[in-house]
Each structure stands twice: as structure tokens, then as C-alpha cells.
Amino acid sequence: LAAAAAAAATAVVAAAAVAAGCCCTGKVVDQDHMIRDIQLMKRGNFNAMRCSHYPNDTRWYELCDYYGLYVIDEANIETHGFDPMFLHDTNHPAHHELWLAAMMSRGTRMYDRDKNHPCIIMWSLGNEAGYGAAHDAMAAWLWRNDTSRPVHYEGGGSRTSATDVICPMYGRVPQLQALADEAAAAADQRPVMLCEYAHSMGNST
């Protein structure tokens, strides 16, 4: 999958993380607003987006298929509140067998629902949910069931064995160059790709 991951990362010239919300209709995003979002992204030379941080309405994928917007489809898993200071990764459910079935179902159900959309170029295991055995199990399941698409996951340091791309957040150019140099020195052929580079939500803007 190294070649596929490199091709997918190269295709993501600019990616936008899209979250549900509209100034006119609140949490409801209708088709007209979806189309307007896609057209605005295309006008700004964005050609890809990462769902944040759960699978979207199926109509969104149909529109991305039609308009030609690449998608990183993301499982509905986020647990960064379990380790807010990034000191105790083992607090995350990904390390506990009790949560394995629940986490696996979120990845497998995403795949089963969305696998026939050509817009999807990568599967994401979720967002900021630490890194544990559950992620390795989800990645292995996706690799077995879909040999055509790479797997993406930033949690646990952006370059664990559960991801086909080295995908940090908010890195600057020197940091990305250092990551690429480290990967090259270790004969790691995975491409480096920012999976988030800006954040604007509510009063955090």
C-alpha cells in the first residue's frame, strides 16, 4: 500500500476538515449548503477533505463523487479527553479489551456503508484517540477488506504501525522536513502529510 498511500497523499494538495454546522440552519446542513461548500473549496484550489470526526451524511459522499472532491472517511472515534496532557496514553479505551468490539464496529460500519464511493481515497481510524491494540485491529481489518485504499491515523504520534501515512497536525515546514528526513533515515517509505493545519470553530477563531 506504500504506493497507494504516496499517491493519495500527493493528491491531497489541500485538505479541509469539514464539520457539521451552518449559520442559517444550525446543526442541519442541507444539500444546497453542501454544494456551496464544495464549490467554495474548489474555487480555493482545495481538492480533498477529511471528515471530522465521524462519517458524514451519505449525500455528502454522493456530491463529492459527482464534483470530484477526494475524501478521507473517518470513523466516529475520539477520546482525547482521556489524556488531556498527553501523559497517560494507556487511559484511552484503545488499550482495553472491553472497548475493542465497540471501536471495531465503528470502523467496520463506516467501511460497509461507504466502500462503494469512488471519492474516498483513505480510511481514517478516528481522531485523537491515543494508540492501542484496537487501532492495530481496525487497521488490519481494513487492510484485509480493502487492498486499494490506505489507512490514516494521527493518534499516538502520527507514525504508528496503524497508519500508511505519517500524518501530523499543525506542523510547520521545518518540522515536516525533519519528519521526512527521519523517515528516510529509517527507510520508512510512508509519505508525510498534514492531516490538520488550521482550526476554526466558534469562539476559538
Disulfide bonds with the S-S distance in Angstrom:
none
